[in-house]
Amino acid sequence: MTALLAAGMATAPAVFRDAPAEAATTFVALDERVLTNHVVGPGGTHTLRLPVPARATGVRLSVTGRLAWRPTKVSVCSGDGTTRACLAEPAMTTPTRAARNTHVQVDLRGAGREVTLHSSAASVSLTVRVVGYDVEGATPAPTRKPTASPTPTRKPTATPTPTRKPTASPTPTPTRKPTASPVPTRTATPTPTPTPSRAAAGRPPAGVPGPDTTGVPAGTRLTVHEGDMRITTPGTVVDGVEVRGIVRVEASNVTIRRSVVSGRPADSSVGLVMMIGDARNLTIEDSELYSKDRSPHVRGVIGQSLTMTRVDVHSVTDQLMLTGGDVLVQDSWLHDNLHWEKDANFGGGPTHDDNVQIAAGSNIRLLRNVLEDTHNAAIMVTQDRGAVRDLQLAGNRIGGGGCSVNLAEKSVGPLSGLVLTDNVFDRTQVHRGCAIIADAGTIPLLQLRGNRWADGAATSVTLRGS
């Protein structure tokens, strides 16, 4: 797969940026923890003063709640108090005892630099991290974490200059422009942009996928793109952009790196990133995908022939919907699925949310990921579009779901070439002790080695219908 992608990127890519005249807001990544395990009682509040500049117009927070004795709604309100409107739209509802993480965007205009946390029904331990903040006009230097900036010899710039500078793309100068937006007046301008090393970005080089090892590296400056983005030029590189809409990939050899895709309201099925038509060889790395507008219609990525590395995908129904094969997902964090007890997409029944849903395909690799917080399955093989073959799950941390790995034959027949090795399962399934479930014809074909529960006990395979 790696060789395939390398060969596919031979054409000179372009680096997408909003046209300068359109970019009224800039997002600055900060990545600073401002609250650690602070307990807020039932009906209680706690106000935080944030380490952002006075002219910040908004802030993005990562909020984790844990140890509540019963589910409680956690709200994050702008300013030094709460309002009825804010409490009506809580950022999350925590599970019992277990932890839940969510990202929330807070408007700071007229609220100073303060936010107030509120818990509705139970005491909860809260941890808060400032992911970054919005400012109007020119991009300021980050106010904290000076080590997160690129080294002096690699000097990022928002617009091209006549001098020769290193670029993040395989060729020195981008030669093609993507069609970046359905709005005729917007013009995508290719911009050579250096990518700082992961060490310079202040991120650990390795570790369990989570908030410190996935998503946009700290110190990355993002250019805001309002609305959907449509990419039709092969070899396009989207680097350092916050897309406040969805991304339609209609060309091959596209790369999305160090970027955020936060979606928009939707009343029919969409993906935050959707591969359309014959698009192939999509790469997404060091990026965050989430739906800022909660909806049962929004998935993370829909497509095939793609690679995802160190990607944080959350606050969607399904993080990844595979319609075909040639897929590599590695070192990524898929978590905090959205769920409704009455979902119109399922006849008014509960949402069938999965971390990874596989409808068809072969040569699929899921390596060293954290998959959690689902109600249906962490990995759901449906064979709805065709046979699934040559699927490898190795070194993942897996939890949630009715059963965490659900291998369904349906009318297609047994699944062959499935290898599950050295995966660790958390005991968080709806059906107690159901790590893997499969049909009678598939079980003898499975290659299993080194799979265990988090407490060290060996896992087993549950026969469907038993």
DRENKE-249565 format. One record per atom (N, C-alpha, C): z negated, y negated, x negated. Coordinates in pm, whole numbers, plus 32768, in hexadecimal, padded with zeros to 4 digits. Atoms other than C-alpha are relative to their C-alpha. Example, Ala and Ser with C-alpha at 12.3 -4.5 7.8 and 13.67 -1.06 7.14 Angstrom:
BEGIN
800080777FA7;7CF481C27B32;80007F887FA6;800680778052;7D36806A7AA9;7FB77F93804D;
//
This chain:
BEGIN
800080797FAC;800080008000;80007F837FAA;800580758058;7FA97F107EE6;80877FE77FC0;7F7D8010803D;80F57F547E39;80657FCC8065;7FA6802D7F97;81A97F267F82;7FF37F6B8018;8014808E7FE8;810A7DD17FB8;802E7FAC7F8B;7FD6804B8075;814A7D637E54;80977FF17FFD;7F6F80087FFE;82B87DB97E75;802F7FA2806E;7FD880537F8F;82C97D0B7FC7;7FEF7F6D7FE8;801A808E8018;82477BC27F38;805A7FC77F93;7FAA802E806B;83657B9F7E41;80417F798020;7FC680827FDD;83F87A7B7F03;7F9A7F927FEB;805B8070801B;836579277EB2;7FBB7FD68081;804780267F85;825378E37FB2;7FEB7F6A8009;8026808C7FED;81F377958042;7F6C7FFB8020;808D80147FE2;8093770E805E;7FF87F9C8072;800080557F89;8051767E81B9;7F8F7F9A7FFB;806480677FE6;7F9D753881F2;802D7FAE8078;7FDA80617F9A;7F937452831D;80407F867FBE;7FCC807F8030;8062731A82F3;7F8E7F9D7FF5;807380578015;7F7072148265;7FE37FA28073;8016805F7F95;7FA671268386;7FB9803F8077;803A7FBC7F8E;7F2D7231847B;7F70802C7FE7;80827FC68020;7DF272A383C1;7F957F958006;806580677FEF;7CE971BB8450;7F7580327FDA;80837FC5801C;7BCA72AC840A;800C80637F8E;80037FA1806F;7B70737082D1;7F8080518006;80757FA88004;7A88749C82BE;7FDA80187F6F;80337FE98087;79AF74BB8186;7F9E80758005;80597F8C8005;791376108140;7F857FDF7FAB;807C801F8047;77A775FA80D0;7FB3807E7FDB;80467F818015;76FC774F80F7;7F747FEB7FC5;80898017802B;758D76E780E0;7F9D802B806C;80667FD37FA1;746577948186;7F9A7F908015;805C806D7FE0;7385769B823A;7F858030804D;80737FC87FB9;7295778182F7;7FFE80967FE8;800C7F71801E;721178DB82A0;7F8E803E8051;80627FB07FB5;716079C48395;7F947FAA8042;805E80577FB8;70C178AA8460;7FF480338090;80167FCA7F7B;7025792985A4;7FF97F8F8067;8002805D7F8D;7071786686E3;7FD1804F807A;803A7FB97F90;6FA078CC880F;80517FF2807F;7FB780077F80;701679048977;7FF77F74803D;7FFB80877FCD;708577B68A04;7FE77F957F97;801F805E806C;7040771888B1;807C7FC97FBD;7F92803F8048;7116763B87D3;7FD97FEB7F6E;80168028808B;713E75EA8663;80757FA77FD7;7F9880608026;71FC74BA85DF;801680047F69;7FD77FFB808D;72BB74C68494;80487F807FDA;7FB0806D8039;733573A383C0;8060803F7F9D;7F997FB9804A;747B740D8322;802B7FB57F82;7FD4803D807E;74F473CE81BC;80947FDD8003;7F74802B7FF4;763A73298229;80047F697FF7;7FF980928009;76B671C481F2;7FF37FBE8089;801780497F84;766A70BA82F6;80807FF58053;7F84800F7FB4;77DB70A28355;803A8085802F;7FD27F7F7FCC;77F7721583AA;80097FFA8098;7FEC80027F6F;788372398509;7FDF80838042;80217F7D7FCA;783573A88534;7FD1805B7F91;80337FA18062;779174CE8487;8013808D8035;7FF77F747FDB;77CC76458489;7F89804B7FC4;80787FB9802B;7693771C8476;801080958015;80107F707FEF;765B788F8440;7F6E80188027;80877FED7FCB;752C78F48512;7FE680958012;80287F757FF1;747B7A4484FA;7F7880068045;807E7FEB7FB9;736E7AAE85F0;7FD880927FFB;802E7F75800A;72977BE585CA;7F70800C8030;808B7FDB7FE4;71537C92862F;7FCD7FCF8087;802C80227F78;714D7C1B8799;7FD7807F804A;802E7F867FBD;70877D11886E;80538021807C;7F9E7FEA7F97;71857CE48985;80727F9E7FE9;7F90805C8015;72DC7C3D8995;7FDA7F718024;801C808D7FE6;72C27AC2897F;807B7FAD7FDF;7F8E80598016;73C679AD8996;7FD97F967F9B;801680648069;73DB78D38861;80677F928010;7FA780747FF1;746C77768893;7FF67FA77F85;7FFD805D8070;74D3767F8785;80377F7C8036;7FDC807F7FC0;74D875178804;80067F907F99;7FF78072805A;754073D68756;7F8D7FA0801B;806B80617FF2;743072D68714;7F76803F7FF8;808B7FD48011;72B672F4871E;7FC380368080;80317FC67F85;729A73908876;806A80578041;7FA27FAC7FB7;734474718976;802F7FB9807E;7FCC80327F80;741874258AA6;801E8076805A;7FE17F957FA1;745E74EB8BE0;8088803E7FE1;7F797FCD801F;75CE75098B7D;7FFD805B7F86;80087FAC8078;757775928A25;7FBD8086801F;80477F847FE1;748076938AAE;8054805B805A;7FAB7FB07FA7;758677058BAC;8068804F7FB2;7F9F7FB98052;766877758A8D;7FBF80297F7C;80447FD5807B;758B782F8991;806280347F97;7FAB7FD0806E;761B7883883D;800780977FFD;80007F6E8000;75B479EF885F;7F878032804F;80737FB97FCA;74CC7AE88906;7FDC806E7F9E;80267F9D8064;74097BB6880A;7FE680878042;802B7F7D7FCE;73DA7D2D8833;7F6980107FEE;808E7FE48012;72817DCA8836;7FE680307F72;80287FE0808A;71ED7DD286D6;80717FF17F9B;7F9180058060;73437DEC8631;80307F717FEC;7FCE80858023;73F37CC38590;80897FE7803E;7F7B802A7FD5;751C7C028616;80217F7D7FBC;7FD180788044;75E97AFA8563;80737FC48050;7F9080437FC1;76D279F785F6;801A7F7C7FB8;7FDE80838035;778778BC8587;80107F9F8075;7FFA80627F94;776D77808657;802A7F797FC6;7FD480868025;781B762E8640;7FB27F9A8051;805280637FBC;773975058693;803A7F757FE6;7FCE80898009;77BA73A686DB;7F8C7FA57FD8;806A80578032;76EA72AB8611;80147F6E8024;7FE6808C7FDF;7785716C8696;7F957FCD8060;806B80397FB1;76687099871A;7F7E804C7FF8;80797FAE8008;756871A286B8;7FBE7FF97F77;803880048087;75237144854F;801D80807FB6;7FEC7F86804E;74F6726C8466;7FA1806E802B;80627FA17FD1;740C7339853D;803A805D806B;7FE47FA17F95;743074718613;7F7B803E802A;807A7FC47FCB;732B751886EE;801D808E8030;7FF57F747FDA;730176908718;7FA1801C8074;80527FDF7F8B;727B7721885F;800A8095801D;80047F737FD7;7211788388C4;7FD080068090;801C80037F70;720678D68A37;7F8E805B802A;80567F9E7FBF;713D7A118A73;7F9F804A7FA5;80567FB4805A;70957A9A893A;7FFA7FBB7F79;80078031808A;70207A4287DE;806E80427FAF;7F927FCB804F;713D7A6A86EA;7FFB7FC07F76;7FFC80318089;715B7A488571;808E7FCF7FE2;7F7C803E8012;727B7959851E;801A7FDB7F6F;7FCE802B8082;733E792683DD;80817FB28016;7F8D80577FE9;743D780C83CB;803F7FDA7F7B;7FB580288077;754B77C782CA;806B7F9B802A;7F9580617FE8;762E769482C0;807F80347FBE;7F807FCF8035;778E771E8299;80537F8D7FCA;7FB38074802B;782C75C4827F;7FF97F94806A;800680707FA3;7865747A832D;80877FBA8008;7F85804D7FEB;797B739D83B9;7FE67F6D7FDF;800380918013;79C2723A8348;80887FC88026;7F8180427FE2;7ACB714283B0;80347FBC7F83;7FC380438072;7BC070B982B2;8009805A7F87;7FEB7FBA807E;7BD3711C8143;7F9380687FEA;805E7F95801E;7B29725680C3;7F977FD27F9E;806880238060;79D5720D8025;7FE080747FA5;802F7F948056;794372D07F07;7F8980418044;80747FBE7FC5;784873D97F79;7F7F7FC27FCF;807D80428025;76E7734C7F7E;7FA0805F7FBA;80567F9E8040;7646748E7F02;805480667FB5;7FC27F918047;769075BB7E29;80727FD47FA6;7F94802D8057;775275127D0F;804980727FBD;7FBC7F908040;779E76687C7B;806E80398057;7F9B7FCA7FA8;787376B07DAB;80877FBE7FEE;7F8180458012;798175B97D3E;805280447F93;7FAD7FC88069;7AA976297C6B;7FDE7FC07F79;801A80338086;7A8575FE7AF3;805E7F8D7FE1;7FAE8076801B;7B1074BA7A5A;808F80207FDA;7F7A7FE1802B;7C3D756F79CF;8059802B8074;7FB17FDA7F8A;7CA975DF7B2D;7FE47F9B806C;801E80757FAE;7CC074A37BFB;804C80068083;7FB97FF87F81;7D0D74D07D6E;802D7F788031;7FCD807B7FC6;7DD773CD7E26;8034801B808B;7FD47FED7F76;7E2F73997F90;80947FE88012;7F72801D7FF3;7F94731E7F4E;804580197F7B;7FBA7FE5807D;809F73727E4E;800A7F817FAA;7FEB806C805D;80BC72957D18;806E80277F9F;7F927FDF8058;81D3727C7C1A;7FD780587F8B;80297FB08074;810073237B0B;7FFB80928024;7FFE7F6F7FEB;810F74987AE0;7F7280348007;80867FCB7FED;7FD975497B65;800880938025;7FFD7F747FD9;7F7C76B77B8C;7FF6800E8095;80057FE77F71;7FA977447CE9;7FC48088801A;803B7F807FD9;7F06785C7DA9;806B80658022;7F967FA67FD6;805778F27DFF;804180417F86;7FC67FB88070;811F79EB7D2B;80677FB07FB2;7F9C804E8048;822378E37CCC;7FCC7F727FEE;803A8082801D;81E477897C35;800D7F9A806E;7FEA806B7F9F;827776BB7D50;8030803C8084;7FCF7FD07F7F;829577087EC2;80857FC08022;7F7A80327FE6;83FC76E87F33;802680018093;7FDC7FF77F73;83ED772B80A5;7F927FC88055;8061803A7FA5;833E768981CB;7FF28059807B;80127FB67F84;82A0774582EF;80117FA58079;800880487F82;82CE76E28456;7F70800D802D;80917FF27FF9;815D76958476;7FC67FE68088;803E80277F81;8132761A85D7;806C7FF3806A;7F9E80117F97;81E0761F8728;80177F6F8027;7FEF808D7FDF;81BA74A4873B;80717FC77FAA;7F8B802C804E;830D740E86D3;7FE07F927F9B;801980718058;827272DB8630;7FB180277F83;804E7FD68073;819F73A6853C;805B80437F9B;7FAE7FC78069;823C740083F0;7FA780407F98;80507FBC8066;81AC75058304;80317FD67F77;7FDC802E8086;81A6748181A1;7FCC80607F97;80307FA58067;819A757F8083;7FB47FB47F94;805480418063;808675267F8D;7FCD80657F9C;80397FA48061;803875D87E46;7F697FEB7FF9;809180097FFE;7EC476257E50;7FC480697FA5;803F7F9C8053;7DFA76CD7D3D;7F8D80438048;806F7FB77FC6;7D0577D97DAA;7F9580137F96;80687FEA8064;7BB877CE7CF1;7FDA80927FFA;802C7F76800E;7B3479147C69;7F8A8019805B;806F7FE07FA7;7A3579CC7D3D;7F7C7FDA7FBE;807B802A8043;792D79857C33;7FEC7F6A8010;800B80927FF0;797A78117C45;7FDB7FDB808D;801D801E7F74;795E78217DBE;7F7180248025;808C7FE57FE6;77F678947DA0;7FE8807E804F;800E7F867FB1;782F79E87E43;7FEB80777FA3;80127F898052;77AC7B317DB7;808280507FF8;7F837FB6800E;78CB7C077D2E;80028081804F;80047F817FB9;78547D3B7DEA;7F8480048056;80757FF17FAC;775A7DB17EEC;8027802A808B;7FE77FD77F78;77377E228052;80407F8C804C;7FC0806D7FB6;78267D59812F;7FA07FBC8061;805A804D7FAD;77677C4481E0;801C7F6D7FED;7FE680918006;77407AC881EE;80157FCA7F74;7FF180338088;77307AA28072;807980397FB7;7F947FBC8048;78547B868018;80838004804E;7F8580057FB2;79557B4B812B;80157F728035;7FE280847FCB;79FD7A1D81C8;802C7F9F7F95;7FD08068805B;7A5F78D48126;7F987FE57F93;8060801B806C;79BC78A17FCD;7FC27F76800E;804680817FFB;78B8778C7FBC;80487F997FAB;7FC1806C8049;7943763D7F4E;80937FED801D;7F73800E7FDC;7A9F76787FDD;80127F8E8063;7FE380707FA7;7B2E75408082;80748027805C;7F9F7FD37F9E;7BED758A81C1;80437F898045;7FB480617FB2;7CFE74BD8263;800980328090;80027FD67F74;7CE274C683DF;808E7FFD803A;7F827FF97FB5;7E12753984A7;7FDD80128093;80207FF97F72;7DE474EC8618;80708048804C;7F9D7FB97FB0;7E9375DF8702;8032807E7FBD;7FC87F838033;7F56772286D1;805A7FE87F88;7FA680048074;8016776C8593;80658073800D;7F957F9C7FF9;81627823859C;804480077F78;7FC87FEF8087;81E178B18450;807F8053800B;7F7E7FBC7FF5;8353790F8441;8046800F7F7A;7FC27FFB8084;839F78EC82CC;7FC3806F7FAC;80377F968054;83797A2781F4;7FC07FC67F82;80428029807C;82897A0180CF;7FA37F8A800F;805B80727FEB;81B878EB816D;7F7380217FD3;808D7FF48024;805B78BB80DB;7FB27F928048;805B805D7FBD;7F50781781B5;7F7F80037FB0;80718002805E;7E3B77AB80C5;7FA97F86801C;805C806F7FED;7D0776D88110;80187FB2807E;7FE280417F81;7D52768E827E;7F9E8034806A;80497FD67F89;7C77769383B6;805D7FEF8076;7FA480007F8F;7D5976F384D7;7FAE80058080;804880057F81;7CC176878622;806080288070;7FA07FC57FA5;7DA9776686E8;8017808F7FD3;7FDD7F7A802C;7E5678B586B2;80767FF87FA0;7F947FFA8062;7F48791C859F;8062806D802A;7F967FA17FDD;809279C38601;805480187F83;7FB67FDD8079;81297A7784D6;808180468029;7F7E7FCC7FD7;829C7AAC8517;805A801A7F88;7FB47FE8807B;83087AE183AC;7FB280607FA8;80407FA08059;82BF7BDC829A;7FCB7FBC7F82;8037802C8081;81F87BB48156;7FB37F7D800B;805280777FEA;81107AA981E6;7F73801B7FC9;80897FF78034;7FBF7A668140;7FAA7F938040;8065805E7FCF;7E8D79C381E0;7F8680127FA9;80737FF3805A;7D79797A80E6;7FA67F85800A;8064806C8001;7C3C78A680D6;800F7FA5807A;7FE5804E7F87;7C72783A823E;7FA980328074;804A7FE07F87;7BC978398393;80607FF78076;7FB580047F83;7C70789084DE;7F9A800C8070;806B80037F9C;7B91782F8604;803180088090;7FCC7FE37F7C;7C797860872F;7FFF7F8B8060;7FF980617F91;7C9477AA887B;7FE5804C8081;80127FBA7F80;7C5277F389EC;807980568022;7F927FA57FDF;7D2079198A6A;7FE380438086;800F7FBA7F80;7D5D79B18BC3;8053807F8006;7FB97F80800D;7E2F7AD88B48;7FEE80327F71;801F7FC1807F;7E207BC58A22;80487FBF7F8B;7FC8803A807B;7E527B1F88CD;7FAD80307F8A;804A7FEB807B;7DED7B548764;7FF47F7C7FB7;800A80788053;7D697A448682;80717FFD7F9A;7F887FF18053;7E767AC58595;8053806F8040;7FA97F9E7FBF;7F9B7B77863C;808180127FB0;7F807FE28040;80BC7C24858D;8067801B806E;7F9C7FFD7F97;81F67BF9865E;8081803F7FCD;7F7D7FCA8022;833A7CC1865B;7FFC805A7F87;7FF37FAB8076;839D7D56850B;7FB17FCD7F88;80518034806F;829D7C998439;7FB880727FB7;803E7F998052;82187D6F831B;7FB77FBF7F8B;80428026807E;81347D5881EA;7FB07F7E800B;805C80717FF1;80347C5C8269;7F8580177FA9;807A7FFA8050;7F147C12817A;7F9F7F958032;806A805D7FDC;7DCC7B7381EE;7F8C80197FA0;806C7FEC8060;7CBF7B3980E8;7FA37F877FFC;8064806A800E;7B7D7A7180BA;80067F9D8073;7FEE80557F8A;7B9879EA821D;7FA08029806F;80567FE67F8D;7AD379D48361;80517FEF8080;7FBD80047F7F;7B5D7A2284BA;7F968010806C;805D7FF57F91;7A8F79DD85F2;80337FAC8073;7FD7804B7F89;7ABD795F8755;7F947F9C8024;806280677FDD;7A0B7814878B;7FF47FF28097;800280017F6D;7A63783388FF;7FF28091802F;801C7F757FDE;79C27973897D;8056802D8076;7FA47FCE7F9A;7AB97A438A45;801380967FEF;7FE47F71800B;7AF27BB48A96;8091801E7FD8;7F717FED801C;7C647B7C8A48;80237FF57F6C;7FDF8021808C;7C487B2F88D2;7FD680707FA1;801B7FA3806E;7C637C2A87B5;800B7FB57F7C;7FF6803D8083;7C567BE68641;808F80037FCC;7F7A7FED8037;7D987C7285A9;8047806C804F;7FAD7F9D7FBC;7EAE7D278663;807D80167FAC;7F877FE8804D;7FBE7DD28598;7FFB80807FB1;7FF37F8D8057;801C7ECD848D;80357FD07F79;7FCD80238084;808D7ED48321;7FBA7F837FCA;804F8073802A;7F747DF282AA;7F8F802B7FA4;80737FED8058;7E5F7DCF81A8;7F9A7F94801C;806E805F7FEB;7D0B7D2C81EA;7F97801B7F94;80627FF2806B;7C1A7CED80CA;7F987F90800A;8072805F7FF9;7AC27C4480DF;80107FA08076;7FEB80517F88;7B047BC98241;7F898012805D;806E80037F9F;79EF7B6A8336;803C7FEA808A;7FC680097F7A;7A5C7BB2849E;7F9080188065;806E7FF47FA2;79697B7885BC;801D7FB0807F;7FF9804B7F82;79377AF0871C;808780108046;7F887FD97FB6;7A697BA487AD;7FE180868043;80197F7D7FC2;7A887CDC8887;801A80707F9C;7FDD7F9F8069;7B3D7DB0877E;80267FB17F84;7FDB8048807A;7B4F7D3D8615;808E80227FD1;7F7D7FD68034;7C897E0685C5;804080628061;7FB17FAA7FA8;7D907E9D86AC;807E802A7FB4;7F8E7FD0804F;7E867F7785E8;80678040805C;7F917FCB7FB1;7FD67FB5868D;805B80597FAC;7FB27FAC8059;805F8072855F;7FB580127F7E;80427FDA807B;801580E783FF;801A7FA57F89;7FF9804A807F;8022807B8290;7F9A7F8E8000;806C80617FF0;7ED17FCC82AB;7F92801E7F9A;80737FF78059;7DBE7F8981AC;7F9C7F948028;806D805E7FE1;7C747EE88218;7F8E80237FA2;80647FE18065;7B757ECB8100;7F9D7F8E7FEC;806980608025;7A2C7E1F80AC;7FF17F918068;800380637F95;7A2B7D6F81FE;7F8C801A805F;80737FFC7FA4;79227D268308;80327FE8808D;7FD480077F75;797B7D6F8474;7F8480118057;808480007FC1;78577D188557;7FFB7FA28079;801D80577F8E;77C57C69868B;80717FFC8066;7F997FF97F98;78BC7CE1878E;7FD27FBE8081;801E80367F7C;78CD7C2B88DA;800780708067;80097F957F9E;78737D008A07;7FDB7FC68087;801F80267F77;78717CD28B80;7FE5807F8052;801C7F8E7FA9;77D27DBF8C7B;8068800B806F;7F967FFF7F9B;78E17D5A8D74;807A7FBA7FC4;7F8A80328046;7A2D7D328CC1;807C801E8054;7F897FEE7FAD;7B6A7CF98D8E;806980557FBA;7FA07FAE804A;7C347DA28C78;7FE880958011;80227F737FED;7B817EE98CCA;7FD28019808F;801A7FE87F73;7B827EDC8E44;7F787FD5802F;8083802E7FDA;7A3C7E208E55;7F8F804E7FC2;80667FB48048;79867F1D8D7A;7FDF7FBE7F7C;8027803B8080;78EC7EE08C22;80767FF47F9F;7F9B8011806A;79BE7E618AFE;800080797FA3;7FF17F938061;7A447F778A1C;80177FC37F75;7FEF8048807E;7A057EB888DB;7FF0805F7F89;7FFE7FAE807A;7A527F5A8788;800D7FA77F85;7FE18045807D;7A4C7EE9861E;809280157FDB;7F757FDF8020;7B967F9E85DA;8034805F806B;7FBE7FAA7F9F;7C78802B86E8;808980277FC8;7F847FCE803D;7D998104866E;80538045806A;7FAA7FCB7F96;7EB281418768;806A805F7FCA;7F997FAB803C;7FA981E68676;80077FDF7F6B;7FE38021808B;800C81FD8509;7FCA80647F9C;802D7FAD8070;7FDB82A983BA;7FEE7FA97F85;8021804B807A;7F6B8241825D;7FA57F898022;806380657FD9;7E3A818782DE;7F8280187FAE;80757FF58058;7D18814281EE;7F977F998028;807280577FE6;7BC380B3824E;7F98801E7F96;804E7FE48078;7AFA8090810C;7F927F987FED;807480538029;799B800280C5;7FE97F8A805E;8018806A7F9E;797F7F368204;7F7980138044;80707FF57FA4;78577EE982E6;80357FED808C;7FCF80007F76;78A97F3B8452;7F878012805B;807B7FFA7FB0;779C7EF08557;800D7FAC807E;801580547F89;77317E5986A4;8061801B8073;7FA77FE17F91;782A7F09878C;7FB9804F806D;80357FB27F91;77EA7FA988DF;8053807E8018;7FAA7F8C7FE7;7916809788F5;8008805A7F84;7FF97FB3807D;79578108878D;80147F9F7F8C;7FE0804D8078;795C8082862B;809180187FDA;7F747FDC801A;7AA2813E85EC;802E80558074;7FCD7FBB7F89;7B6381A78722;809380247FEB;7F767FCF8009;7C9C827E86F5;802A8029808C;7FD67FE67F76;7D53827A8843;8082804F8009;7F7A7FC57FFB;7EB482F987EE;804B7FD3807E;7FBD80337F89;7F2682208913;80957FE67FE9;7F75801F801E;806B81C58860;8046806E7FB2;7FC47F94804F;80A283028795;7F9880447FAA;80597FAF8052;800E83F2869A;7FBD7FAC7F94;8048803B8071;7F078386859D;7FEF806C7F96;80057FA1806E;7F218436844D;7FD47FB97F81;801F80358085;7EA6840882E9;7FA67F858009;8065806A7FF2;7D728337833E;7F8B80217FA4;806F7FEC805E;7C69830D822E;7F937F998018;807580557FF3;7B0B82808267;7FA380247F8E;804E7FE18077;7A4982658121;7FA47F8D7FDB;805F80608034;790F81B380B1;7FD97F91805F;802080677F9D;78D880F381F6;7F6F800C802F;807F80027FB8;7790808E829E;80237FEE8092;7FCC7FFB7F78;77C380E5840D;7F8C80108062;80637FF37F96;76EF80B58545;80377FD28084;7FD8802F7F7D;76FF806686B5;805D805F8049;7FA87FB17FAD;77DC80EB87C8;7FB680688051;80387F8D7FBC;77A1820088C1;7FED806F7F9B;7FFF7FB4807C;77FC82DE879B;804A7FA67F9C;7FC98064805B;78548221865E;809380177FDF;7F747FDF801C;799A82D68604;8030805C8070;7FD07FB87F8B;7A5A834C8737;809280247FEA;7F7A7FCF801F;7B8F842286F4;80388047807C;7FCD7FCC7F81;7C5184588839;808E80367FEF;7F7A7FC48008;7D7A8547884A;805A7FCC8070;7FB580217F86;7DE684E589AC;80758061800F;7F8E7FA57FEA;7F43857089F6;805180197F82;7FB17FF7807B;7FBE8553888D;7FDE807F7FB1;80287F888048;7EFB867B8802;7FA27FE17F8D;80628010806C;7E1186B386D8;802A7F9A7F97;7FEA805E806D;7DEC85AB85CA;7FF7804C7F7D;80007FBA8081;7E438628846D;7FFB7F9B7F8F;800580568076;7E07859C8312;7F947F988008;806E805E7FF6;7CBF84F1836D;7F9480247F9B;805F7FEA806B;7BD284CC8246;7F8D7F9E800F;807780557FF5;7A6E8447826D;7FA180257F8F;80527FE28075;79AB842F8127;7F9D7F8F7FE3;8067805A8034;7866838980B9;7FE87F868059;8022806A7FA2;783382B981F3;7F6C800A8026;808C80067FD7;76D2824A8255;7FFA7FCE8090;800780217F72;7680824183CA;7F747FCD8023;807D80317FC7;7571816B8469;7FEB80438088;801F7FBB7F82;74BF820D8590;7FF77F9A8072;7FFD80687F99;752680FF8688;80648020806F;7F9F7FD87F99;760D81C8876D;7FBE8003808A;80317FF17F77;75EA81C588E7;7FD780918018;801E7F717FF5;75F7834388DD;7FBB802A7F7E;80547FE88074;74E0839E87F0;803A806D7FA5;7FD47F9F8064;7552844A86B1;8094801F8000;7F707FE47FFA;76C784368700;804B7FA87F9D;7FB8804A8067;776383C385BA;8097800E8012;7F707FE27FF3;78B8846A85F1;8013805B8077;7FDE7FA97F8F;794F84FD872C;8096801D7FFC;7F737FD98007;7A9885BE873D;801980738061;7FD87F927FA9;7B5986B9880F;800580827FB0;80097F7C803E;7B58882E87CA;8073801A7F9D;7F8F7FE78059;7CB38830872D;7FFC7FAF7F80;800580598075;7C658715863C;7F9280277F9E;80747FE78056;7B11878585B7;8020805B7F89;7FE57FAB8074;7B9588A684DC;80597FBE7F96;7FA38042805C;7C9287B7843C;7FBE7F8F7FB1;8043806F8042;7B9386B083D1;7FD480277F73;80337FEE8088;7B43868C825E;7F857FA67FF2;807F80488000;79D386268249;7FB5801B7F7F;804F7FEF807B;790585E68110;7FA57F897FEB;805D80688028;77CC852280BF;7FDB7F9C806B;8025805C7F94;779F847F8215;7F6E80188025;80907FF17FE7;7631843A8264;7FCE7F8D8056;8047806A7FBA;754283748339;7FBB7FA67F99;8040805F805C;7498824482A0;7F7D80377FC9;807D7FC48031;735783138282;801780787FA5;7FE07F95805E;740F841481AA;80278082803F;7FDB7F857FBE;7443852682AB;8097800D800E;7F707FE77FF3;759B85C882C1;802D7FE98090;7FC880137F7B;767A856E83E8;804B807D802B;7FB07F927FCC;7734866084C8;80677FC78061;7F99802A7FA1;785D865285B5;7FDE8036808B;801B7FD97F75;78248657872E;8081802A8044;7F8C7FD07FB5;7918872387FF;80077FB58084;7FF0804B7F84;79A18652891D;7FEE805F8077;80177FAF7F89;792886D68A6A;7F8E80617FF5;806D7F9F8010;780B879F89D7;7F7D7FC88036;
//
